[in-house]
Amino acid sequence: MAQASAALNHGTTGLGTQSAASGEKDVAESVLRTIDRSTKKATGLSLFHILTLGSIGASIALFLSGKKQAGIFVGLWPPTFQALKSVADTNKEDQK
């Protein structure tokens, strides 16, 4: 616990990523942003919105097919995709 709070105080997550204040980019976030941008250019929709709609549809299909626990599990994914979209958009604004 002390290591986690020390890592947060020093601008790192403990997973090898640096904070935006240090000027270094998070590779995973950069790749997701690039994929989201190209998906938005090709389809007009954000990658995260497509994933959200797909997981809602999959959840309904699983639930109605009798796999209720799997449907509920997949139904928990949309808020996560929307949270990732929010973080990516927030960090994109910080970089401008």
ABEGO torsion letter per residue (X at the ends): XAAAAAAAAAGBAGAGBBBAAAGBBBAAAAAAAAAAAAAAAAAGBBAAAAAAAAAAAAAAAAAAAGBAAAAAAAAAAAAAAAAAAAAAAAAAAAAX
